[in-house]
Amino acid sequence: MAIFNEMGSLVTQKPISGTGSSFSTETYAEGIYFMSVVYEGKRSTKRFMVIK
């Protein structure tokens, strides 16, 4: 799993295992982010917002 900010810079990256994974956005600045996950050769990217 990789998290990118709206400028395309990598914010964090960590391996995922099993059927679930979590991460904290507590230290992220407000803005738009993208989470990218590759599973069985397929990439899925979702957009999310951090609002404080």
MIDOSE-1310 file (N, C-alpha, C; in nm, 2 decimals, decimal comma, always signed):
residues 52
maif	+0,09/-0,12/+0,00/+0,00/+0,00/+0,00/+0,09/+0,12/+0,00; +0,06/+0,22/-0,08/+0,13/+0,34/-0,09/+0,03/+0,46/-0,08; +0,07/+0,56/-0,01/-0,01/+0,68/+0,00/+0,07/+0,80/-0,06; +0,00/+0,87/-0,15/+0,06/+0,98/-0,22/-0,02/+1,11/-0,19
nemg	+0,05/+1,22/-0,19/-0,02/+1,35/-0,17/-0,07/+1,40/-0,31; -0,14/+1,51/-0,31/-0,20/+1,56/-0,44/-0,09/+1,60/-0,54; +0,03/+1,62/-0,49/+0,14/+1,66/-0,59/+0,21/+1,53/-0,64; +0,17/+1,41/-0,59/+0,23/+1,29/-0,64/+0,35/+1,24/-0,56
slvt	+0,38/+1,31/-0,45/+0,49/+1,27/-0,37/+0,45/+1,15/-0,28; +0,53/+1,06/-0,26/+0,51/+0,94/-0,17/+0,51/+0,99/-0,03; +0,40/+0,97/+0,04/+0,39/+1,01/+0,18/+0,43/+0,89/+0,27; +0,38/+0,77/+0,24/+0,41/+0,65/+0,32/+0,39/+0,53/+0,24
qkpi	+0,46/+0,42/+0,27/+0,44/+0,30/+0,20/+0,46/+0,19/+0,30; +0,38/+0,09/+0,30/+0,39/-0,03/+0,39/+0,33/-0,15/+0,32; +0,38/-0,27/+0,36/+0,32/-0,39/+0,31/+0,19/-0,42/+0,37; +0,10/-0,48/+0,30/-0,03/-0,52/+0,36/-0,04/-0,67/+0,36
sgtg	-0,11/-0,73/+0,45/-0,12/-0,87/+0,45/-0,26/-0,91/+0,50; -0,31/-1,03/+0,45/-0,44/-1,07/+0,49/-0,55/-0,99/+0,42; -0,67/-0,98/+0,48/-0,78/-0,91/+0,41/-0,80/-0,77/+0,46; -0,72/-0,73/+0,56/-0,74/-0,59/+0,61/-0,61/-0,52/+0,65
ssfs	-0,62/-0,39/+0,64/-0,50/-0,31/+0,68/-0,55/-0,18/+0,72; -0,48/-0,11/+0,81/-0,52/+0,02/+0,85/-0,40/+0,11/+0,86; -0,43/+0,24/+0,86/-0,32/+0,34/+0,87/-0,38/+0,47/+0,93; -0,30/+0,55/+1,00/-0,35/+0,67/+1,06/-0,31/+0,79/+0,98
tety	-0,41/+0,88/+0,97/-0,38/+1,01/+0,90/-0,36/+1,12/+0,99; -0,33/+1,09/+1,12/-0,32/+1,19/+1,22/-0,21/+1,29/+1,19; -0,10/+1,24/+1,13/+0,01/+1,33/+1,11/+0,01/+1,40/+0,97; -0,10/+1,37/+0,89/-0,11/+1,42/+0,75/-0,16/+1,56/+0,76
aegi	-0,11/+1,65/+0,68/-0,17/+1,78/+0,66/-0,31/+1,77/+0,59; -0,39/+1,87/+0,60/-0,52/+1,87/+0,53/-0,49/+1,87/+0,38; -0,57/+1,80/+0,31/-0,55/+1,79/+0,16/-0,61/+1,67/+0,11; -0,58/+1,65/-0,02/-0,62/+1,53/-0,10/-0,51/+1,43/-0,11
yfms	-0,54/+1,30/-0,09/-0,44/+1,20/-0,09/-0,49/+1,08/-0,18; -0,40/+1,00/-0,22/-0,43/+0,88/-0,30/-0,37/+0,76/-0,24; -0,45/+0,66/-0,22/-0,40/+0,53/-0,17/-0,40/+0,43/-0,29; -0,29/+0,37/-0,31/-0,27/+0,27/-0,42/-0,23/+0,14/-0,36
vvye	-0,31/+0,04/-0,41/-0,29/-0,10/-0,36/-0,27/-0,19/-0,48; -0,17/-0,28/-0,48/-0,16/-0,38/-0,59/-0,19/-0,51/-0,53; -0,28/-0,58/-0,59/-0,32/-0,72/-0,54/-0,34/-0,81/-0,66; -0,27/-0,92/-0,66/-0,27/-1,02/-0,77/-0,24/-0,95/-0,90
gkrs	-0,15/-0,86/-0,91/-0,11/-0,79/-1,03/-0,20/-0,68/-1,07; -0,31/-0,65/-1,00/-0,40/-0,54/-1,03/-0,39/-0,43/-0,94; -0,38/-0,31/-0,99/-0,36/-0,19/-0,91/-0,50/-0,12/-0,89; -0,53/-0,08/-0,77/-0,65/+0,00/-0,73/-0,61/+0,12/-0,66
tkrf	-0,66/+0,24/-0,71/-0,62/+0,36/-0,65/-0,75/+0,44/-0,61; -0,75/+0,48/-0,48/-0,87/+0,55/-0,43/-0,82/+0,69/-0,38; -0,91/+0,79/-0,39/-0,88/+0,92/-0,34/-0,95/+0,94/-0,21; -0,88/+1,01/-0,12/-0,94/+1,05/+0,01/-0,89/+1,18/+0,05
mvik	-0,97/+1,25/+0,14/-0,94/+1,38/+0,19/-0,91/+1,37/+0,34; -0,82/+1,46/+0,38/-0,80/+1,48/+0,53/-0,85/+1,62/+0,56; -0,94/+1,62/+0,65/-1,00/+1,75/+0,69/-0,98/+1,76/+0,85; -0,93/+1,86/+0,90/-0,91/+1,87/+1,04/-0,99/+1,99/+1,10
